[in-house]
Amino acid sequence: MAIHDPRILIVDDEPAICRNCVIILTKMDYEVKYALNGYDALKMLEAEPFDVVVTDLKMSNLGGMEVLRRLKETHPETMVIVITGYASVSSAVEVMKMGAFDYLPKPFTPHELRSVVHQSLVEREMLLQNQRLMQKKVRLKSFSHQLIGDSPKIKKVVSMVQKVAPTDSTVLVYGESGTGKELISRAVHANSTRKDKVFFAVDCGTLSDNLLESELFGHAKGAFTGAHTLKEGIFKLADGGTVFLDEISNISINVQSKLLRFLENREFLPLGSTVNQKVDVRLIFATNKDLKDMVAQGFFREDFYYRIFVYPIMVPPLRERKTDILPISYHFLKQFNQSFGKRISGFEDTAVTRLTEYDWPGNVRQLRNVIERAVILCEGDQITLKELPLVGDVADIEQLIDHIPSTNDELKRIKKEIRRRAVAKVEKNFVMNALMKNNWNVTRAAEKVGLQRTNFQSLIKKHHIKIPRHPRSDS
C-alpha cells in the first residue's frame, strides 16, 4: 500500500527523546517535526496537517491524554500513538478507548518505533481509502440507480448512455451474463424524455415463441386455446415508455420478423386480431452472444441484425475493469448493511486482495451474491477472508464446472480459469510444504526445491504466505 510523504509529529517534554525520534523516523523518508509540550503541538496541528502524532502520556504542560482527546475532536483522521512509561502501562486501555491507534512503552527500540508508526500509516491509508471508495460512484443525471466505478471502460459506457438517452434511437446492449445490461437499459430510460413513463423488462430466453408473442403483442379473445379474454400486450401497455428485450438471441426467426416490422413503423397485430395497433415505444435490446456470428450461421436475420444494431453499447466484464471492484463492493456492503441491520465498515487487506485479484466469471451479479453472503456471515466490523471462502478458492472450481457457457469465448475463458485455480492450489501447497520442511527458512527451502530464492519469494508473495517471526527451533 503506497503511502506518500507521511508527516509525523513527535510530542515529548524531553528534547533528547524528540531528537532521537526525529533521527529514527527521518531515515524512513518521513517528514518529522517535534513539539516540547501539548500546547505547542496543538498549535502546530492547527497550522499544518500531520498524518501521525506520537505523544508522551505524562508531560508537565498539557499531557498526552488531553492532546489525544482534542485531536479526536478536531483531526479524527490523524493517527495517535501514545508513549507511556512502565509505571503507566495500565493507562494504555484508557487511551485505546479514547481512540489512540496504539501505545509504546518506554524504553522502546528504533525498530519498535518505526514498526508502530508504519502500521499506523497503513491503517490511516485504509481508513481514507474506505472513505474514498464509499464516495467513488459515477452517477447519471436523474438516474436513481447507480453506475458505479471510474475505470475508463465504465466511463465510456456512461458517456454513451448520456449521449443516446435523449434520443429515441434503438439501443443494443452487449455484455456477458451478470455485467448489468438491464441496469444500463434502465439508465437510458431514466435519462430520456420517457423517464416518467413505464419501463418493461422482458427476458426472451424464458418464454416460448407463442407466449412471447402473446406477451409482447397481446391477443384477441379466442385467438388460441385458453385465450378466454382479450389481453393487451406489453407494447400496448408501454405506449410512451420503453421496452427492454433481454437475451434477444434466443427468439425465433418468426418472432424476429414480427419485431422487424414493428421497428419499421411501430405497428403490430395482436394474435387473432385483424386490426393493427400503433404505439410510441422505444426498444432496447440486449444479448450476451455474438449476433453477427449467428447471422453467418443462419440463426439470426441479417436485416433484423442491422435494424437493431443502431447504437451498440458494450458493457465490459468485471475482470476488465478491476479498479471498479472495490467501489462496487462497498456499494453492495452499504446496501446489505442496511438490509441486515449491520455496521460493517469495510474489508481487511487480505479480503481486498482476494476480491480484486479474482476474475469474477459471473461478473457484477456474482460479486453482489458474494458480498451478500459475506455480510450475513461477518460477525466483526470488517469482512475477512473467512467470509470469502469460495472466491478464488479451489472449491469454486465446482461452480465453474457446473456453469454452462453460452459462447465459445466464454468456454475458453472458463477452461482457463479452472486451470489457473487448480494450478494455484497445487502451487501454494508446494511452497507451504517446502517452507515447513525447512523450518520456514526461505533460502534453504528454495535450494531444496531447486528454485532461485527470488523466484521462490515471488511465489510466497503471490499466494500471500506469511512467514512466522519466530520459527520453531530444529532442536
C-alpha positions in Angstrom: 0.0 0.0 0.0 1.7 3.2 -1.2 2.0 5.9 1.4 3.3 9.2 0.0 5.3 11.8 2.0 4.0 10.9 5.5 4.2 13.7 8.1 4.9 12.8 11.7 4.8 15.0 14.8 6.6 13.9 18.0 5.4 15.4 21.3 7.5 15.0 24.4 8.9 17.3 27.0 12.3 15.7 26.9 14.3 17.2 24.0 16.6 14.2 23.7 13.7 11.8 23.1 12.3 14.1 20.4 15.6 14.4 18.6 16.2 10.7 18.7 12.7 10.0 17.3 13.3 12.5 14.5 16.6 10.8 13.6 15.0 7.3 13.6 11.9 8.3 11.5 13.7 10.6 9.1 15.6 7.5 7.9 12.3 6.1 6.8 11.8 9.1 4.4 9.2 10.6 6.7 8.9 14.3 7.3 9.3 14.6 11.1 8.8 17.6 13.4 8.5 17.8 17.2 6.9 19.9 19.9 8.1 20.0 23.6 4.6 20.3 25.1 1.0 19.7 24.3 0.0 23.3 23.7 2.7 23.8 21.0 1.7 20.5 19.4 -2.0 21.6 19.1 -0.8 25.0 17.6 1.3 23.1 15.0 -1.6 20.9 14.1 -3.8 23.9 13.5 -1.2 25.4 11.2 -0.4 22.3 9.1 -1.6 18.7 8.7 0.1 15.7 10.2 -0.6 12.0 9.4 0.6 10.6 12.8 1.2 12.2 16.2 3.5 10.3 18.6 2.9 11.9 22.1 4.2 11.2 25.6 1.4 10.4 28.1 2.9 12.3 31.0 4.0 15.9 30.3 4.1 18.9 32.6 2.4 21.1 30.1 -0.8 19.5 28.7 -0.4 15.7 28.8 -0.8 13.2 26.0 -4.4 12.2 27.2 -5.6 15.8 26.6 -3.7 16.0 23.3 -5.4 12.8 22.2 -8.9 14.0 23.2 -8.6 17.3 21.4 -7.1 15.6 18.3 -10.0 13.2 18.0 -12.4 16.1 18.1 -10.6 18.3 15.6 -8.5 15.9 13.5 -10.2 12.5 13.6 -8.2 11.3 10.6 -4.8 11.7 12.4 -3.4 8.6 14.0 -2.2 9.0 17.6 0.4 6.8 19.2 0.9 7.3 23.0 4.3 6.8 24.6 3.9 5.5 28.1 6.4 4.7 30.9 6.4 1.2 32.5 4.6 2.6 35.6 1.7 3.9 33.4 1.1 0.9 31.1 -2.3 0.5 32.9 -3.3 3.7 31.2 -3.0 2.0 27.8 -6.5 0.6 27.9 -7.9 4.1 28.6 -6.0 5.8 25.7 -7.1 3.0 23.3 -10.7 3.6 24.3 -10.2 7.3 23.6 -9.2 6.4 20.0 -5.4 6.0 20.1 -4.0 3.7 17.4 -1.5 2.1 19.8 0.8 2.7 22.7 4.5 2.4 23.0 6.1 1.5 26.4 9.3 3.2 27.3 12.1 2.4 26.7 11.5 1.4 23.1 13.9 0.4 20.3 14.2 2.2 16.9 12.6 -0.9 15.3 9.6 -0.7 17.6 9.1 2.9 16.9 9.4 2.5 13.1 7.1 -0.5 13.1 4.2 1.1 15.1 4.4 4.3 13.0 4.4 2.3 9.8 1.4 0.3 10.9 -0.5 3.4 11.9 0.2 4.9 8.4 -1.1 1.7 6.8 -4.2 1.8 9.0 -4.8 5.5 8.2 -4.5 4.9 4.5 -7.0 2.1 4.7 -9.5 4.3 6.5 -9.0 7.1 4.0 -9.3 4.6 1.1 -12.6 3.2 2.6 -13.9 6.8 2.7 -12.9 7.5 -0.9 -14.4 4.2 -2.1 -17.7 4.9 -0.4 -17.9 8.2 -2.4 -16.4 6.9 -5.7 -19.7 6.5 -7.6 -20.3 7.6 -11.2 -24.0 8.8 -11.2 -26.1 9.6 -14.2 -28.3 12.7 -14.0 -31.8 11.9 -12.9 -30.9 8.3 -12.5 -31.9 6.7 -9.3 -29.8 3.5 -10.0 -26.1 3.9 -9.8 -23.4 3.0 -12.4 -20.5 2.6 -10.1 -16.8 2.9 -10.9 -14.4 5.3 -12.5 -12.5 3.0 -14.8 -12.0 4.2 -18.4 -14.3 1.5 -19.7 -17.2 2.2 -17.4 -16.8 6.0 -18.1 -17.1 5.3 -21.8 -20.4 3.4 -21.1 -21.7 6.3 -19.0 -20.8 8.7 -21.8 -22.6 6.6 -24.4 -25.7 6.3 -22.3 -25.8 10.1 -21.7 -25.5 10.7 -25.5 -28.2 8.3 -26.7 -30.7 8.7 -23.8 -32.3 11.9 -25.0 -32.9 10.4 -28.5 -35.5 7.8 -29.5 -32.9 5.6 -31.2 -32.9 1.8 -30.8 -30.1 0.6 -28.5 -28.4 -2.8 -28.4 -26.5 -3.6 -25.2 -23.8 -6.2 -25.5 -22.2 -8.0 -22.5 -21.6 -11.2 -20.6 -24.1 -12.6 -18.2 -24.1 -10.6 -15.0 -22.5 -7.4 -16.3 -25.5 -5.2 -15.7 -27.1 -4.9 -19.2 -30.6 -4.3 -17.7 -29.0 -1.6 -15.4 -27.6 0.1 -18.5 -31.0 -0.1 -20.2 -32.8 1.5 -17.2 -30.1 4.2 -17.2 -31.0 5.0 -20.9 -34.7 5.1 -20.0 -34.2 7.2 -16.8 -32.2 9.8 -18.7 -34.7 10.0 -21.6 -37.8 12.1 -22.2 -39.7 8.9 -21.4 -38.4 8.7 -17.8 -41.9 9.4 -16.3 -43.4 6.6 -18.4 -43.3 2.9 -17.9 -40.2 0.7 -18.3 -40.9 -3.0 -19.2 -38.2 -5.7 -19.0 -38.8 -8.9 -20.8 -36.5 -12.0 -20.7 -36.8 -13.5 -24.1 -34.9 -16.6 -23.1 -37.5 -17.9 -20.7 -40.6 -17.7 -23.0 -41.7 -19.9 -25.8 -42.5 -18.3 -29.2 -46.3 -18.3 -28.7 -46.0 -17.0 -25.2 -43.5 -14.3 -26.1 -45.7 -13.1 -29.0 -48.7 -13.0 -26.7 -46.8 -11.1 -24.0 -45.5 -8.5 -26.5 -48.4 -8.1 -28.9 -51.3 -9.3 -26.9 -54.1 -11.4 -28.2 -57.8 -11.3 -29.1 -60.4 -13.4 -27.3 -60.4 -16.9 -28.8 -57.1 -16.4 -30.6 -55.9 -19.8 -29.3 -57.0 -22.5 -26.8 -57.2 -20.9 -23.4 -57.5 -17.3 -24.7 -60.8 -16.7 -23.0 -60.4 -12.9 -22.8 -58.8 -10.1 -24.6 -55.3 -9.4 -23.5 -53.3 -6.2 -24.1 -49.6 -6.8 -24.8 -46.6 -5.1 -23.3 -46.2 -2.9 -26.4 -49.7 -1.5 -25.8 -49.2 -1.1 -22.1 -45.8 0.6 -22.6 -47.1 3.2 -25.0 -44.9 6.3 -24.5 -42.4 4.3 -22.5 -39.5 1.9 -23.0 -39.4 -1.9 -23.5 -36.2 -3.8 -22.8 -35.9 -7.2 -24.6 -33.1 -9.2 -22.9 -31.4 -12.2 -24.5 -32.7 -11.3 -27.9 -30.5 -14.0 -29.4 -33.0 -16.6 -28.1 -36.0 -15.6 -30.2 -37.0 -17.5 -33.3 -36.7 -16.2 -36.9 -40.5 -15.9 -37.0 -40.6 -13.5 -34.0 -37.6 -11.7 -35.3 -39.7 -10.9 -38.5 -42.6 -9.6 -36.5 -40.2 -7.4 -34.4 -38.6 -6.1 -37.5 -42.0 -5.0 -38.9 -42.7 -3.3 -35.6 -39.4 -1.4 -35.7 -40.2 -0.1 -39.1 -43.4 1.6 -38.3 -44.2 0.9 -34.6 -47.3 -1.0 -35.6 -48.2 -4.6 -34.6 -51.0 -7.0 -35.0 -52.2 -8.8 -31.8 -52.6 -12.6 -32.1 -56.1 -13.4 -33.5 -56.8 -9.8 -34.4 -57.3 -8.2 -37.9 -56.7 -4.6 -36.7 -53.2 -3.2 -36.5 -52.3 -1.1 -33.4 -49.9 1.8 -33.4 -47.9 2.8 -30.3 -44.9 5.0 -29.4 -42.5 2.7 -27.7 -38.7 2.8 -27.6 -37.0 -0.6 -27.8 -33.7 -1.6 -26.1 -32.2 -5.0 -26.9 -29.6 -6.9 -25.0 -27.6 -10.1 -25.7 -24.5 -12.0 -24.4 -23.9 -13.7 -27.7 -22.2 -12.7 -31.0 -25.2 -11.8 -33.2 -23.0 -11.4 -36.3 -21.8 -14.9 -35.9 -25.4 -16.1 -35.5 -26.3 -14.3 -38.7 -23.5 -16.1 -40.5 -24.9 -19.4 -39.2 -28.4 -18.6 -40.2 -29.9 -18.3 -36.7 -30.4 -14.6 -36.9 -32.0 -12.5 -39.6 -29.4 -10.2 -41.2 -31.9 -7.4 -41.8 -33.1 -7.6 -38.2 -29.5 -7.5 -37.0 -28.7 -4.3 -38.9 -32.0 -2.8 -37.8 -31.2 -3.2 -34.1 -27.5 -2.5 -34.5 -28.1 1.3 -34.5 -26.3 2.2 -31.3 -24.4 -0.7 -29.7 -23.2 -0.3 -26.1 -20.6 -2.9 -25.0 -20.7 -3.5 -21.2 -17.2 -4.7 -20.1 -16.8 -7.7 -17.9 -15.7 -7.1 -14.3 -12.3 -8.6 -15.0 -11.6 -5.8 -17.5 -12.3 -3.0 -15.0 -10.8 -4.3 -11.8 -10.4 -0.8 -10.3 -14.2 -0.8 -10.1 -14.4 -3.9 -8.0 -13.9 -2.2 -4.6 -16.3 0.7 -5.2 -19.0 -1.8 -6.3 -18.2 -4.0 -3.3 -18.6 -1.0 -0.9 -21.9 -0.1 -2.7 -23.2 -3.6 -2.0 -21.8 -3.6 1.5 -23.7 -0.4 2.3 -26.8 -1.9 0.7 -26.7 -5.1 2.7 -25.7 -3.3 5.9 -29.0 -1.6 5.7 -30.9 -4.7 4.8 -29.5 -6.8 7.6 -29.1 -4.1 10.2 -25.3 -4.4 10.4 -22.4 -1.9 10.7 -19.6 -3.5 8.8 -17.1 -0.7 8.0 -15.1 -2.4 5.2 -12.8 -5.2 4.1 -9.5 -6.4 5.6 -6.4 -6.1 3.3 -6.4 -9.8 2.6 -10.1 -9.7 1.6 -9.4 -6.7 -0.6 -6.6 -8.6 -2.4 -8.8 -11.6 -3.0 -11.7 -9.6 -4.3 -9.6 -7.6 -6.7 -7.4 -10.4 -8.0 -10.4 -12.7 -8.7 -11.6 -12.8 -12.3 -15.4 -12.9 -11.5 -16.7 -15.1 -14.2 -20.3 -14.2 -13.0 -19.4 -10.5 -13.1 -21.3 -8.0 -11.0 -24.1 -10.4 -10.3 -21.7 -12.9 -8.7 -19.9 -10.1 -6.8 -23.2 -9.0 -5.4 -24.1 -12.5 -4.2 -20.6 -12.9 -2.6 -20.9 -9.7 -0.7 -24.4 -10.5 0.5 -23.2 -13.9 1.8 -20.1 -12.2 3.4 -22.3 -9.6 5.2 -24.6 -12.4 6.6 -21.6 -14.4 7.9 -19.5 -11.5 9.2 -19.5 -11.1 13.0 -16.9 -8.3 13.3 -16.6 -4.8 11.9 -14.7 -5.8 8.8 -15.1 -8.6 6.2 -12.2 -11.1 6.3 -11.0 -14.0 4.1 -13.1 -16.2 6.4 -16.3 -14.7 4.9 -15.0 -15.1 1.4 -14.1 -18.8 1.2 -15.4 -19.5 -2.3 -13.8 -16.5 -4.0 -10.7 -17.8 -5.8 -10.7 -21.0 -3.8 -10.4 -24.4 -5.4 -13.9 -25.2 -4.1 -15.2 -22.6 -6.5 -14.0 -24.7 -9.4 -17.1 -26.9 -9.0 -19.3 -23.9 -9.6 -17.4 -23.1 -12.8 -17.7 -26.8 -13.9 -21.5 -26.6 -13.3 -21.8 -23.4 -15.3 -23.0 -23.8 -18.9 -21.2 -21.4 -21.2 -23.2 -19.7 -23.9 -20.3 -18.9 -26.3 -17.0 -20.4 -27.4 -15.2 -17.4 -26.0 -16.9 -18.0 -22.6 -16.0 -21.7 -22.8 -12.3 -20.8 -23.4 -12.3 -18.3 -20.5 -13.8 -20.8 -18.0 -11.4 -23.5 -19.0 -8.5 -21.1 -18.5 -9.9 -20.1 -15.1 -10.3 -23.7 -14.0 -6.7 -24.5 -14.9 -5.5 -21.3 -13.2 -7.2 -22.1 -9.9 -6.3 -25.7 -9.9 -2.6 -24.9 -10.5 -2.7 -22.1 -7.9 -3.9 -24.6 -5.2 -1.1 -27.1 -6.1 1.5 -24.3 -6.3 0.5 -22.9 -2.9 0.7 -26.4 -1.3 4.1 -26.9 -2.9 5.5 -23.7 -1.4 4.0 -24.3 2.1 5.3 -27.8 2.1 8.9 -26.6 1.2 8.8 -23.9 3.9 7.5 -26.2 6.7 10.1 -28.9 5.9 12.8 -26.3 6.1 11.7 -24.6 9.3 10.4 -21.6 7.3 13.9 -20.8 6.1 13.2 -19.2 2.7 16.8 -19.6 1.3 17.1 -23.3 2.4 13.5 -24.1 1.1 14.3 -22.6 -2.3 17.5 -24.6 -2.6 15.8 -27.8 -1.6 13.1 -27.5 -4.3 15.5 -26.3 -7.0 14.4 -22.7 -7.3 16.2 -19.4 -7.2 15.5 -17.5 -4.0 13.9 -14.6 -5.8 11.6 -16.8 -7.7 10.6 -18.7 -4.6 9.9 -15.4 -2.8 7.7 -14.3 -5.7 5.6 -17.5 -5.1 5.4 -16.7 -1.4 4.2 -13.2 -2.2 1.8 -14.4 -4.9 0.0 -16.7 -2.5 0.1 -14.3 0.4 2.0 -16.8 2.6 3.1 -15.2 5.9 6.5 -16.3 7.4 6.4 -16.7 11.2 8.6 -14.2 13.0 10.0 -16.9 15.3 10.0 -20.3 13.6 10.4 -23.2 16.0 14.0 -24.5 16.6 15.2 -27.6 14.9 16.5 -28.9 18.2 
